[in-house]
Structures are given as structure tokens and as C-alpha cells.
Amino acid sequence: MVLTLENTESAIRRGAIVTAKLGVALLLLQAFLIVADGLARWWFSKPIHGLEDVSGLMISIIVASLFPAILIGRQNIRVTIFGRFLNPKAAAWLDVFGHFILLAFIVIIAWQFTLYAVETRAQTTLILRLPTAPTMWLTAAILLACAPIQGFVLLTEIVKIIKPQPTQQA
């Protein structure tokens, strides 16, 4: 198989979708546990012990797991109002600038979250005394993986401007 931007993007997309599906499954598990907790409180006047701890650990992984799919799918928020006043090539370069700013933002978030994960190495949750470091490190790893994904998106957008694909006529 020849390594092309399309093949690479397809491989990244597959990995990102798997990560997002795992995050959504974790979100559904969290929702199920919250409903079960509500029912346990209502029927038995007894909540699920430590659910707050487990939910707190799950949420950062859930949110971070969606980032790779959002980035490779180019589903992030874009401001296109300025590009409307420019020619298409200038608007495309403005879009590249936006991708660069997003890359810088992702790098800063990943860096700061990694520093936070280092600080949590000895912390535990309040009720169950679960260690928080493993979930923080997993979240940091997902965020760190987002930087090269966004870097790849930036590269492909630059290549699209420099080497435009010929349009196919129907």
C-alpha cells in the first residue's frame, strides 16, 4: 500500500472513530449508572456509594475521547465571515491560519493537562479513595495524540492550497 495523505487520513480517522465510540460507550455507561443511582435513591432511599467519584473520573476521558474524531473530521467551529470578503485562495489561507491557531491551542491544552496529570500522581477520590492518576494520564495521552492529528489536518489543508486537485466533471 502506498502511503498517501488520503491513506494516512483514513487510518487516523479509523482510530479516531474507535476512540470516539469508546468514549460514547463510557458516556452511556455513566448515564446508566446515574439513572440506576436515581432509581436506587427513589426505591430504596440508598444511593450508589461512590458514584460521584467514578463519574468524576470518567468525564475527562469521555470529553477527550471525542477530540480526535472532531479534529480529523474538521468539525471544529470555524469563523468564515472574513473569508467571504476574500478570494477563494486567500480564504483558504485564512482557514489554514485557523487550523494553526487550533493546533497551538491543542498543544497548550495537552501540555497543561499533562502537567496536571503529573500533579495527581498521589491523589485519590474523596469517597472511594480511587487513584486519579490513571484516568488523568489516559486523558493526557488522548490530548497529546490530538496534536499530531491537528498537525496532519494543517498539513493537508496547506497541500490542498499548494497542489489543488483537478475538478472532475460529471
N, C-alpha and C positions, 0 to 999 in steps of 0.2 A: 504494500500500500504506500502510495506516495504521500509524503507529509505536505499538506497544503493548509492554507488558512481555513478553508471550509472544513477539512477533516479534523483539524485541531479544534475548531469551534464546536463541531458536532460532538467530539469526545468530551469537551468541557461541559457542554450542555447536558449530556447524559449524566455526568457526575453531579452536576448542579441539580438536576431534576431528582435524582436519587436522594440527595441531601435534603431537598425541599420536601419530598414525600415522607422522609423520616421525621422531619420537623412537624409536618401536618399530623402524622400519626401520633407524635408526642403531644401535640395540641389536643387531639381528640381524646387521648388518654387523660389528659389534665381535665378536660371538660367532663368526661365520665366520672372522674374522681370527685369533682366539685358537685355534680348532681347527686352522686352517692352520698356525699357528706351532707348535702341539704336534706335528702330523704332520711338519713340516719338521725339528723337533728330533729326532724319533724316527727318521725315514727317512734324513735327510741329515746329522744332527748339526749343523745350522745353523739358528738361529732367524731369524725375520723381523726384519731390522735396523730398530730404532726403533719397534717395535710398542708398547712401553711409553709412548713419547711420544704416539703417536696415540691410544691408549686413554685416557690421562690427559686429553687434550683433549676426547675425545668424551663422557666420563662426565658432566660437568656439564651439557652440553646435553641428554643423554638424560634425566637426572633432572628438570631444569627443564621440559622439553617436556611432561611428564605433568601438571604442576601445574594448568594452565588447565582441562583436562578434569576433573580431580578436583574443583576448586573449583566449576565451573559445574554439575557433576553432583551436588554436595553429598555427595561420597563420603568426605569427611574424617572423622576419628574424632570421635565425639560422646559425651559423658557424659550419659546420660539418667536416671541413678539419682535425682537430686534432683527432676527433673520429675515422677516418679511420685507424689510426695507432694503435688503442687500441682494446682490445677485446670488444665484444658487451656490457658486463655488465659495464665495465669502461666507454665506450662511453655513455651509458645511464646515468651514474652518472655525467659525464661531461655535458650532456644535462640538468640534474637536477640543476647543478650549474648555467647554463644559465638561467633557469627559476627563480632561486633565485635572480640573478642579475636583471632580468626584474622586479621581484616583488619589489625589493629595488628601482629601477628606478621609477616605477609606484607610490610607496608611496611618494617619493620625489616630483614628479610632482603634485600629488594630494595635498600634504601639501602646496607646494608653490603656487599653484593656489588658494587654499582656503585662504591663506594669502592675495593674490591679490584681491580676491572677497571681503574680509573684507575692504580693502582699497578703493574699488569702491562704497561703500555704498552711498556716496553723489555725485558721478559723473553722468554726463549726456552726451548724444551725442552732437556733435557740432552744428548740424543744427536743428534737431527736438527737442532737449532737452529731449530725452527719457532717463529714468534712466537705467544705465548699470548694476546695481547690480543684478537684477533678472536673467539676462542671465548669468552673471558670477557665481552666486550661482548654477544655474542649471548645468552649465558646471562643477563646482567643485563637485557637487553631483554625476554626472556621473563618474568623475575621481575617486572620493572616492569609488564608487561601484566597480571600476576596481581592487582595491587592494585585496578584498576578492575573487574576481573571479580568479585573478592570483595566490593567495594563494591556492585556491582549485585546480587549474591546477598543481601547485607544489606538493601538497599532492598526487594527483592521479598519477603523474609520479613516486613519491617515492614508492607508493604502488605497481605500476606495476613492479618495480625492486625487491622489497622485497617479494611480492607474485605474481609471474608470473602466468598468466592464461594458462591452458593447451591448447596446439595447437590442433585444430580439423583437422582430416584427411578426405580428400574427397574420 
